[in-house]
Amino acid sequence: MAIVLVCEGPSDARHLPAMITAQLGTECSFQGLDPDSPFLPVSKLNDEHRKRFPRRFGGILPRGNLAGGTASPYEILGRKALQILKSLFETDPAKGFVIVCDEDGRGAERLLGLQQARDRSGLNPRVAIGVACPEIEAWVLAGFEAKNEAETSRVAAETKRLQLDPTRNPHQLKGPNGSDRDIKRVLDALTCGDHARQAEAASNLTRIRLHGRETGAVEFLSECQERLAPLFGSHPA
């Protein structure tokens, strides 16, 4: 059994497996379009779609949907992603699919677009989607719990610097690269860039459910349980 990841970048492709594995309660493998790639970047979807559907738009309607409404940019992007995945994996029942993006100030719009795209796909029952507010690092920070004096001191220092506890209010960390509120900077500051420590935080689902309610994490965990767990015969964490 394997899960095909569509996400923003390499750090997301590290964080998501830890979180998903904890939710499913079983080991599973993760890949991009082939077993040798860890994920399919969201930024590559348009190019990948043009490569695989060079003579037509792949059945996607650029100016509206079949219900007569207007297709949002993220519905179109989601439908491209799902057409790519369907062309490769439709006949492989051992594959589940995860599509996650950052909200970039348009969280509800992006989530609705991905939901609409999934509703029109034959892969629908096997696709879990999520939109992270503001980025997936917010999900990891929500799961971070200081384990020793050094980590407690780092949380206290960041709380003073930010005027908020980043592990309890990660959804508020929105800032340009390198700024105080750059969420990647904050996560690296608390974990000293330790990927294993970040994975541990991403696996702390009890805390994520408590402090990640405004980040989109809780909804994503529900998606994984509803749509991926049956593929693996797993039970909720």
N, C-alpha and C positions, 0 to 999 in steps of 0.2 A: 504494500500500500504506500502511496506517495501523495504529497500535496504540492501542487504547482503554485508558486508564489508570483504574484504581480504586485510590485511595491515600488517605493520611490528610489531607494538606494541601498548600498551595502549594509549600513547600520540597521536599517529596517529589516533586512534579510537576516541579520543576527538576532534582533529582538523578537521578531514574530515567532520563529520556531520554539523558543523557550516558552513563550506565552501560550501558544497553541498546544504544545505537548503537555503542559501543566493542566490545561483545560480538558484535554481528551483523556489524560491519565494513562497514556500508552505511547510507546516510542513509534515514530513514523519518520519517513524520509521527506526531504524538501528539495525542490528543484525548480529550474526555469523551464524553458522549452525543451530541454534535454537534460539527462541526468548529470551532465558535466557542468551545467550552469546553475548557480544557487538561486537565481530569480530572474524574472523578466522586468526590466525597468519600465515604469510608466512613461518615461520620456522617450522610450524607443517604440511605443505602440504604433504611432502613425507610420514610421518607417517600416516596421515589421509588417503592418497591414498592407501597405503599398507593394511590398515585395511579394506577399503571398496572394494578393488579389490585384494584379497589375492592370487588368483590362476593364475592371468595373469597380464600383464602390462596395462590392460585397453584399449587396442587398440593403445597405444602410441608407436611409433617407436623410440627406443633409439638411433639408429645410422643413422637416416636420415628421411626426410619427403617424402611424396608421389610425390613431384615435382622432386625428385632426388637430392636435395641439402642436406646440413647437418643441422640437427635440433640443434639450440643453446640451452644451458642449460636453458635459460629462456623461450624458446618456450616449452620445455618439462615440466617445472614447471607450466607454464601457462595452458598447456593442462591438466595437472593433476588437477589443481584448477578447471577448467571448467568441467571436468568429474565429480568431486565431486559435484559441484553445480548442474549440469544437473541431476545427479542421485536423488537429493533431491527436486529440484524445477522446473523441466522442464514443468510440467503440471500446475504450479501456475503462471498465467499471472500477478498477482499482485506483483511480485518480480522483482526488478532491481538489478544489480550487479556492484560492484566497486572493481577493483583490482589495488592497488597502492603499489609500492615498492620504496626504495631509490636507487639512481643510483650507489653508491659505485664505482665511477670511470668508470662505463660502461653504461652510460645513454642511448646512441643511441642503443647499442646492446640489452639492456634489453627491451627498448621500442619496438624495432623491433620484438623481441622474443614474447612479449605479444600480439602484433598485429597479428603475424602469428598464434599464438594459437587461438586467437579469431576468425580469419577468418575461422577456421576449426570447429568451434563449432556451434551447433544449437541454442545456446543462444546469438549468435553474436549481434543482434539488441538491446539487453538489457544490454550489458556489456560496462561500461566506464572504461578505463584504464589510468594510469598515472605513470610517473617515476619522482620522486622529486630530484632535484639537489641542494645541495647534500642530503638533507633530507627534510621531510615535514615541519620542523620548518622554512625552507627558505620561504615557502609559507606564513606562519604566520607573519614572520618578514617583508615580503614585504607589508603586510597589516597594519603593526603597524604605527600609527600616534600619536605622542605625544599630550596629551589632557590637560596637565597642566605643571606647572613649574618643578615639581618633575620628570615627565617623560621626559621633555626636557633636564633636567640635566643628567638623566641617558643615554639618547641617546648621548649627548655630551661627557660624560665620556667614553662610549664604542667606540665612533668614535675616540677619542684620543688614547685609548688603542690599537685599531685595525688598526689605520691609514686608516680607511674607514668607511663610514656610513653603519652600518649593516642593516638598513631598506631600503636602496637604492641599496645595493650590496650583498644581502644575499647569492647569489650563490658562493661567494668567501670564505665563512666561512667553511673551511675544516680543522679540526684539531682533535687530539686525545682527549678523555674524560678528562675534567678538564683543558685543555689548553685554552689560550686566544681565539683561533678560534673554540673552541668546540661550535657548533651552539646551542645546547641545553642550555649550560651555558649562552650564549648571550641572548637567548629568556627569560630565567628565570631572568637574570639581569634586563632586560628592564621592565618586567611585575611583578617582585617580586614573580614569581611563581604562580600568580593569574590565575587560569584556566578560569574564566569568562572574564578576560581582554584578554587572549589569544584567546578565542572564538570570542570576539568582533573584534580583528584584523583579524582573519581568515574569518570573514564575510565582511570585507572591500574590496569588489571586485574591485571597481574603482582603488584603490591604488595597489592592487595585479596585476591588468592588466598593470599598469604603471611600477611597479618596480619588477615584477616577471617574466619578459619575458625570462630570462635565467635560470629559476628554473624549468620549465616544468609546471608551474601553469596555464598559459594561455591555453595551449593545453588541460590540464585536464578539465578546465571549459567548453571548447568547446565540449569535449567528453560528459560531463554531460548534456549539453543542447541538443545535438544531439540525445543521446541515452536514457536518463532518463526522460527528460521533457515530451516527448509524453506519457509516462506511467502515469504521474501525471496530465496531462492536464495543465501544468504550462507554464509560459511565462518567457523569459530571463530577468535576473536582469541587 
